[in-house]
Amino acid sequence: MALPWFKVASNIGQHDKILDLLERRGGRGIAFSFIAALGYSVGNGTDGDIPKRALPFIHATPKDMYVMQEVGLMAPTQKGWHIRNFDKYQLTSEASEAALEMKRLGGRKTACKNKGHAPDCKCWESKP
């Protein structure tokens, strides 16, 4: 499931891989493309995969992606690239869907209680 937000560490500007990018020609733009790639992946529910056709949406070129590979931000795949350690820092589609289902279940349980059902009713366990 796609999310409208993603996490970025507050010290991303001092991260060693970003600092490595900044020492290279065009590094600031490539650093922005990395941030845009995170947004693309989370917003489209690709769990870190960046297909070649997505390059215009992350404002990157194949050369930029190669530089991101060189500094360790991306890994090449058959269809494009994968953001390294994506699932370590971002909520995957599967985890996002599981969290949403838990919220739905909690809402049904609360609604059951608010309707005055018996404590052992458990009508909230079945999906509507």
C-alpha positions as CSV (number, residue, x, y, z in Angstrom):
1,M,0.0,0.0,0.0
2,A,1.4,3.4,-0.9
3,L,1.9,6.0,1.7
4,P,1.7,9.8,1.4
5,W,4.9,10.3,3.5
6,F,8.3,8.7,4.1
7,K,11.0,8.9,6.8
8,V,14.3,10.8,6.3
9,A,16.8,10.9,9.1
10,S,17.4,14.4,10.5
11,N,21.1,14.0,9.9
12,I,20.9,13.0,6.2
13,G,23.0,16.0,5.3
14,Q,25.9,14.5,7.3
15,H,25.4,10.9,6.2
16,D,28.7,9.4,4.8
17,K,27.1,8.4,1.5
18,I,25.5,11.8,1.0
19,L,28.8,13.5,1.8
20,D,30.5,11.2,-0.7
21,L,27.9,12.4,-3.3
22,L,28.6,16.1,-2.5
23,E,32.3,15.6,-3.3
24,R,31.3,14.6,-6.9
25,R,30.3,16.8,-9.8
26,G,26.6,17.3,-9.7
27,G,26.4,15.6,-6.3
28,R,23.8,18.0,-4.8
29,G,21.4,17.2,-7.6
30,I,22.0,13.5,-7.3
31,A,21.4,13.7,-3.6
32,F,18.0,15.3,-4.3
33,S,17.3,12.6,-6.8
34,F,17.9,10.0,-4.0
35,I,15.4,11.8,-1.8
36,A,13.0,11.9,-4.8
37,A,13.6,8.1,-5.3
38,L,12.6,7.5,-1.7
39,G,9.4,9.5,-2.3
40,Y,8.7,7.7,-5.5
41,S,9.1,4.3,-4.0
42,V,7.0,4.9,-0.9
43,G,4.4,6.8,-2.9
44,N,4.0,4.0,-5.4
45,G,4.4,1.1,-3.0
46,T,7.4,-0.3,-4.8
47,D,9.3,-1.2,-1.6
48,G,12.6,0.3,-2.7
49,D,12.5,-0.6,-6.4
50,I,13.1,2.2,-8.9
51,P,12.3,1.1,-12.4
52,K,14.2,2.6,-15.3
53,R,10.9,4.3,-16.5
54,A,10.7,6.2,-13.2
55,L,13.9,8.2,-13.9
56,P,12.0,11.3,-15.1
57,F,9.9,11.3,-11.9
58,I,13.0,11.3,-9.6
59,H,14.8,13.9,-11.8
60,A,17.7,11.5,-12.5
61,T,19.6,10.0,-15.4
62,P,21.1,6.5,-15.7
63,K,24.5,8.2,-15.0
64,D,23.1,9.6,-11.7
65,M,21.9,6.2,-10.7
66,Y,25.3,4.8,-11.4
67,V,26.8,7.4,-9.1
68,M,24.3,6.4,-6.4
69,Q,25.4,2.8,-6.9
70,E,29.0,3.8,-6.5
71,V,28.4,5.5,-3.1
72,G,26.2,2.6,-2.0
73,L,22.8,4.1,-2.0
74,M,21.4,1.9,-4.9
75,A,21.9,-1.6,-6.1
76,P,21.2,-2.5,-9.7
77,T,18.3,-4.9,-10.6
78,Q,17.0,-6.5,-13.7
79,K,14.4,-3.7,-14.2
80,G,16.3,-0.7,-12.7
81,W,17.6,-0.2,-9.2
82,H,16.8,-0.9,-5.6
83,I,17.3,1.5,-2.7
84,R,19.7,-0.2,-0.3
85,N,18.4,-0.8,3.2
86,F,15.0,0.4,2.2
87,D,13.1,-2.0,4.4
88,K,15.3,-1.2,7.3
89,Y,14.2,2.5,7.4
90,Q,10.9,2.7,5.5
91,L,7.5,1.0,6.1
92,T,7.1,-1.7,3.4
93,S,3.8,-2.1,1.6
94,E,3.2,-5.4,3.5
95,A,3.9,-3.8,6.9
96,S,1.8,-0.8,6.0
97,E,-1.2,-3.0,5.0
98,A,-0.8,-5.0,8.2
99,A,-0.8,-1.8,10.3
100,L,-3.9,-0.5,8.5
101,E,-5.7,-3.8,9.1
102,M,-4.9,-3.6,12.8
103,K,-6.4,-0.1,12.9
104,R,-9.5,-1.4,11.1
105,L,-9.8,-4.2,13.5
106,G,-9.5,-1.8,16.5
107,G,-12.2,0.4,15.0
108,R,-14.6,-2.5,14.6
109,K,-13.9,-3.6,18.2
110,T,-14.5,-0.1,19.5
111,A,-17.7,0.2,17.4
112,C,-18.9,-3.1,18.9
113,K,-18.3,-1.9,22.4
114,N,-19.9,1.5,21.7
115,K,-23.1,-0.2,20.4
116,G,-23.5,-1.8,23.8
117,H,-22.8,-5.3,22.6
118,A,-22.0,-8.0,25.2
119,P,-18.3,-8.2,26.2
120,D,-18.1,-11.7,24.6
121,C,-19.9,-10.6,21.4
122,K,-16.8,-10.6,19.2
123,C,-18.8,-9.4,16.2
124,W,-15.8,-7.2,15.4
125,E,-13.8,-10.3,14.5
126,S,-15.7,-10.8,11.2
127,K,-15.1,-8.4,8.4
128,P,-18.1,-6.3,7.3
